[in-house]
């Protein structure tokens, strides 16, 4: 009777098993891409909260500009890029510390 491998045992080295760090079971680029996407999502959410809340005054500045659509896109793009870059660099540091 042959033993069926468990669904998480994909390689002989043990990478991909439950309990292994994510950096050992997936390529580093995919992990960093996930960190970037998470940072962009958080940055966009934060920028939308700032742009729609009246307490901060950013909504009035955007609405009074000559091109409010462009101003909103610049705000969203810059927050998304900043948060995405920060999350990617943080993820890179964590992966490097995990590999030691």
C-alpha positions in Angstrom: 0.0 0.0 0.0 1.5 3.3 -1.1 1.4 6.3 1.2 -0.3 9.3 -0.3 1.6 12.5 0.2 -0.3 15.3 2.1 -1.5 18.2 0.1 1.1 20.6 1.5 4.2 18.4 1.1 5.1 19.6 -2.4 8.8 19.1 -2.4 11.3 16.8 -0.9 13.1 19.6 0.9 10.0 20.4 3.0 9.4 23.9 1.4 5.7 24.5 1.3 4.8 22.6 4.5 2.5 24.2 7.1 4.5 26.1 9.6 7.3 27.1 7.2 8.0 30.8 6.7 6.4 32.3 3.6 9.7 33.3 2.2 10.9 29.7 2.0 7.8 28.3 0.4 7.3 31.1 -2.2 9.7 33.1 -4.4 10.9 36.3 -2.9 9.5 38.4 -5.7 6.0 37.1 -5.2 6.2 37.9 -1.5 7.4 41.4 -2.2 4.7 41.9 -4.8 2.1 40.9 -2.1 3.6 43.4 0.3 3.5 46.1 -2.4 -0.2 45.4 -3.2 -1.1 45.5 0.5 0.7 48.8 0.9 -1.0 50.3 -2.1 -4.4 49.2 -0.8 -3.8 50.7 2.6 -2.5 53.9 1.0 -5.5 54.3 -1.2 -7.9 53.7 1.7 -6.0 56.3 3.8 -6.1 58.8 1.0 -9.8 58.3 0.4 -10.5 58.8 4.0 -8.5 62.1 4.0 -10.1 63.2 0.7 -13.7 62.6 1.8 -13.6 63.7 5.5 -14.4 67.4 6.0 -12.3 67.8 9.2 -9.0 67.8 7.3 -9.9 70.4 4.7 -8.3 68.4 1.8 -11.7 67.9 0.2 -12.2 71.7 -0.1 -8.8 72.2 -1.5 -9.4 69.5 -4.1 -12.8 70.9 -5.1 -11.5 74.4 -5.4 -8.6 73.5 -7.7 -8.8 74.1 -11.4 -8.9 70.3 -12.2 -10.3 68.4 -9.2 -10.1 65.0 -10.9 -6.3 65.4 -11.5 -5.8 66.6 -8.0 -7.6 63.6 -6.6 -5.7 61.2 -8.9 -2.3 62.8 -7.8 -3.3 62.5 -4.1 -4.4 58.8 -4.6 -1.3 57.9 -6.7 1.2 59.5 -4.4 -0.3 57.9 -1.2 -0.5 54.5 -3.0 3.1 54.7 -4.2 4.4 55.8 -0.8 2.6 53.2 1.2 3.4 50.5 -1.4 7.1 51.3 -1.4 7.2 51.4 2.4 5.5 48.1 2.7 7.8 46.5 0.1 10.9 47.8 1.8 9.6 46.6 5.2 8.8 43.2 3.7 12.3 43.0 2.2 13.9 43.7 5.6 11.7 41.0 7.2 12.6 38.5 4.5 16.3 39.2 5.0 16.0 38.8 8.7 14.1 35.6 8.3 16.8 34.1 6.0 19.6 34.6 8.7 
